[in-house]
Amino acid sequence: MRELISELLPLMAPPLLSMGLEDGTWEGLVGPSTAGGSLADVAMPCHSLSPLMKKSPSDIADDISSAISESLVGVAEVSSLNGFVNLSATESWLSSKVEGLIPDSRMGVSLDDTKVIAVDYSAPNVAKEMHVGHLRSTVIGDAIVRMLEFKGHTVHRENHVGDWGTPFGMLIEHLLDIGESNVAGEKGISDFDLFYKQARTKFDEDSEFAERARSRVVMLQSGDEETLRLWQILVDVSTNYFNEVYSMLGVLLTDDDLMGESAYRHLLPIVVDRLSEIGMLQNSDGAEVVFLGGKWLNRDGEPFPVMIRKADGGFNYSTSDLACIIDRVERIGCDELLYVVGTPQKQHFEMVFEVATKAGFMNQGHRSVHVNFGSVLDSSGHMLKSRKGQNVKLVDLLREAVTRAESSISEKNPGLAGAEREDVARMIGIGAVKYSDLSSDRTKDYVFDWDRMLSFEGNTAPYLQYAHARICSIFSRSGIGRESVQESQINLGTPEEVDLAKTLVLFSEAVDYSAAGLYPHRLCTHLHSIASSFASFYEVCLVLDEDEEVKSSRLAMCDLTARALSLGLGLLGIDCPERM
């Protein structure tokens, strides 16, 4: 209730000053109520004022309530309890705020001062299958990008694809063994996991193949034209596969966002040179490393190194990430660098960021954040695997989601058929998978549960989508166009209308809170509150069977609810069907 607080503070100042409470002594105490909206929207605890005013918190709260009540008429109702001043928005104040949302396509969400932000997410590997682990990075990153762009920032989507390094020697040689025409054609690689495993097995068991693979790596890194051509075949086939997955997921990533490790290879020697010039690079058993000192110690209490160049001359992941920072700061001009990567990489990024800062690759004006996330678990609490004990392929999971959704809506609404049913099934199935991920605190593991995520009850995408579809149905049955309620006056006559109004007014805060903290689940939580409040409103309040003034007001509330759900889910990358 930041809008309410911003209006309350200047109104409360004069009477509190007359009580001897000067500016700066009490403003910071006023904040959202933690006791729930039924008691108050905003509260002011008075316990810290006892030493100043020489009274008990309860007496102070009573005195303040009496002093400010007259000043807050029309804005908030005032009461006191157990040392708290409780302030609840009046119906007239809420009505005016809701009416202000009607012509606003942004539902009250303001623009931030523009920053240039790079978001590193998804990051699959060439010639490897995308699995459930890529799901989290992709959908969390996509939601963060959408929210930041909506807030007015310039966002660079950076899909840091693994397309370089020593494994490509064996992959290229395996490609030649099976025939490049079998890979470069329309069929491509039908099973990337199998392709990679076959190459790995030959490398481990066939010394002649292993030698060919090592030689091929040297040729690749030296820029051999034929080797680069073969490498490009693997990249192109993989890119087509990535795009298939991204299309199914409905995320923003395109070929223009691909920035493979190969794109930074020219910067790797520069990283080494810059670190060497400022004396940060040290030799450790033939390798070139950076010792950060401080807390970075191994189990024996010895300094833990950041590997920059290995003894054999090869570069490490840290080198590649430092090259990325140089590119994003100096070429793109980024203010913020966000990395949507799993929690196990926490130490890696902390050390890379520290090296980059100490080396001057970025300064104190830059913000670098490891946007970490937990694992996807099965019902037994183990890492989600297929029935064969293998990683779950993302394509298979998404297809199953759509199939399950189609089966569900066929039972609930047999009238949906053909292309419309397929389209709705895609929205529900894919939406369910994405929302199940996004609605969980990203820093924690979450359990993948088909029944829960596809349920039409609870904090799920189908529940929110159904609320949106129900509102569309109301307008369809009424014959009243949604644009016709744009001039409506809002009248809040029931507790359910008041509760729904509050959730709508708080929508912009939820978006801001989620975007600022990079936590999509906070927006999910609020969208569920909107849908739940609407369900209560719809159960109690007759929308179409009232006089014209009441009908107009309630239809406007319905329209705003649908818009909030559509906008909010859209910021999460989830579609809203009009029929279900």
MIPASE-16798 format. One record per residue (C-alpha): x, y, z. Coordinates in steps of 0.2 Angstrom, whole numbers, plus 5000, padded with zeros to 4 digits. Each point is the difference from the previous one (the first is absolute). Example, Ala and Ser with C-alpha at 12.3 -4.5 7.8 and 13.67 -1.06 7.14 Angstrom:
BEGIN
506249785039 500650174997 
END
This chain:
BEGIN
500050005000 501450124995 498750124992 499050015016 501650025011 500650154988 498350095003 499949965018 501750075006 499750184995 498350005008 500649925016 501550125002 499150165007 499049915014 501549905005 501150155000 498850085012 500249855011 501950035001 500549874987 501150094988 500449954982 501249854999 499449925016 498549914994 499949994981 501049844999 498849915011 498650014988 499949854989 498949864993 499149915013 500749825004 498449955009 499049984984 498850114990 498549965010 500750105015 500950144991 500950044984 501450115008 500649995018 501150115011 500849915015 500350125014 501149905012 501650094995 499250175004 499749955018 501750075007 499750164990 498250035006 500249925017 498449904997 499549824997 499949954981 498149975003 499750185006 501150074987 499049914986 498450055008 500550195000 500749994983 498449924993 499050145008 501150144993 500149944982 498249944997 499350164995 501450034988 499849844991 498150014996 499749934983 501749924999 500149875014 499149945015 501050005016 500049895016 501349945013 500349835007 501449945011 501250144997 499750014981 499150144990 499049914987 499550094984 498849924987 499650084983 498350074998 498849944987 500050174992 501950004999 500149824993 498650054987 501050154994 501649904998 499149854991 499250134988 501750074996 500549834994 498649994987 500850104987 501849955004 500649864989 501549975012 498949975015 500950135010 501849934997 501250154998 501650004990 501750005008 501550104996 500749914985 501549885003 500949894987 499849825007 500849844993 499049845005 501049844997 498849865000 499549834993 501849964994 499849824992 501449914992 500349964982 499749824996 499249965017 498249985005 499150145009 499449935017 498950055015 501550105006 499950114985 498150035003 500450105016 501350114993 499050034984 498350045008 500750105015 501150104988 498650034988 498850075014 501450115007 500350074983 498250034997 499850095016 501650114998 499550054983 498250045006 500850125013 500950094986 501849935000 501049964985 500349815002 501249894990 499549825000 501649905000 499949814996 501849955004 499949834990 501449885003 500749984983 501950005003 501349905009 500949835000 498449894998 499850064982 501549914994 499149835004 498350074994 500750054983 500949844998 498449905004 499150114988 501249954986 499849815005 498250004998 499950114985 499750195000 498649984988 499049905013 500250145012 499950154989 498349944991 498350035005 500049865013 501550085009 500449915017 498549915006 500849965017 501350135006 500449905016 500349844990 501150104988 501150075014 500149835009 500649914985 501350134997 500649995018 500049815000 501150004984 501250135008 500249895016 500149834992 500950044983 501750075001 500150044981 498450105001 500650095016 501550054991 499050064985 498950105012 501450085009 500850064983 498350064995 499950115015 501650084995 499450034983 498450085006 500950125012 501250044986 498650054988 500249864988 498750044986 499349824998 499949975018 499050165003 498849944986 499749845009 499950095017 498750114992 498949854995 499949955018 499650185005 498650024987 499249835004 500050045018 499350184997 498549934991 499749885014 500150145013 498850114990 498849855000 500050005019 499950195002 498550004988 499149875011 500450105016 499550164992 501550105006 500850154992 501749924996 500550014981 501549974990 500550185002 500249965019 501249864997 501850045007 501049845000 501649985009 500850014983 499550184999 501150055014 501649904995 500950154993 499850085018 500849855009 501850064997 499550175005 499449945017 501749925003 500950164994 499050125011 500249895015 501849984997 500350184997 499350055018 500949865008 498549895005 500649854990 501149875008 500849844995 499449845009 500749844994 500150064982 498250075000 499650195001 498850045014 499450145011 500149985019 498750115008 500449965018 498850045014 498649875002 500549914984 501049855008 500049814996 499749875013 501850015006 499950185003 501050054985 499550134987 498749944987 500550064983 498950064986 500649914985 500450114985 501149904988 500449825003 501749924999 499649934983 499650184994 498149975000 498850135008 498849975014 498250055002 500550145011 501050074986 498549994989 498950095013 501250145002 500150024981 498150015001 500150145013 501250104989 498949984985 498450055009 500850155009 501050074986 499149954984 498250005006 500250135014 499049905013 499750075017 499449845007 500549824997 498849865005 500449824999 498549885001 501049845005 499849865013 500550025018 501449884999 501050134990 499950135014 501849995005 500550014982 499150164997 500550085016 501849974996 499850064981 499250165006 501350035013 501449984987 499150114987 499850145013 501849995006 500650004982 499050154995 498949904988 498650085009 499950135013 498950045015 498750084989 499649834992 498949875008 500349824997 498849875007 500049815000 498149974998 500149835008 498749865000 499749835007 499749834993 498449914993 499649855011 498949854999 498749965013 501349905010 501150155001 501349944988 500650094984 498649984986 500549854989 499149904986 499449835004 501649934993 501050115013 500650124987 499850194999 498250054994 500150074983 499250174999 499149974984 499249845007 499450095015 499250144991 499149894988 499349905014 499450165009 499050044984 499349834999 499549995018 499250184998 499049954985 499449845009 499450115014 499150134990 499249874989 499149945016 499650175007 499450084983 499649884986 499450154990 501850054997 500649914984 501349994986 501250144999 499350105014 500149865012 501849974995 500550185003 499150015017 500949835005 501750084995 499650165010 499549905015 501349864999 501550114997 499350135012 499849875014 501849954998 500750185000 498950065014 500449855011 501950054999 499750195001 498849995015 501349915010 501450115009 501449984987 501349985013 499249845006 499749834993 498349954995 499049844997 499449974982 498249945002 498949974985 498350005010 500450155009 500750114986 498549964989 498750025013 498650134998 500150035019 501450095010 501550104995 500149934982 500050074982 498449914996 499150085015 500550184994 499749964982 498349945004 499650165010 500550104984 498949894989 498550015012 500150194999 500149994981 498449895001 499150135011 500250134986 499649884986 498449955009 499550185004 500350064982 500950155008 501650044993 501550025012 500450174993 498350075005 500449995018 501550124998 499050155007 499249915015 500050065018 500549885013 498949975015 500649875013 498549945009 500549845007 501649935009 500449894985 500050154989 501250095012 501149855001 500149994981 500350184998 501549995012 500849864990 499850104984 500850165008 501449905007 500449924982 501350134996 500949985016 500149814997 500850034983 501250125007 500449895015 500349854988 501050104987 501150085013 500449845010 500149894984 498749895008 498649954988 499149905014 499550165009 499050054984 499349825000 499450025018 499150164996 499249944985 499349855010 499350135012 499250094986 499249844993 499549945018 499250175004 499150004983 499349835004 499350065017 499350164991 499249894986 499249885013 499250145010 499750154988 498849984985 500850084986 498750004987 498450005010 500150175008 499550184996 501050084987 501150105012 500549855010 500249894984 501150134992 501150015015 500249815002 500349974981 501450135002 500749905014 499949854990 500950084985 501450065012 500249835007 500249924983 501250134995 501049985015 500149814998 500450024982 501350135002 500849915015 500049834992 500750084984 501550075011 500349825005 499949944981 498349915003 498550024988 498250025005 498749914990 498350084999 499149845000 500449845010 
END
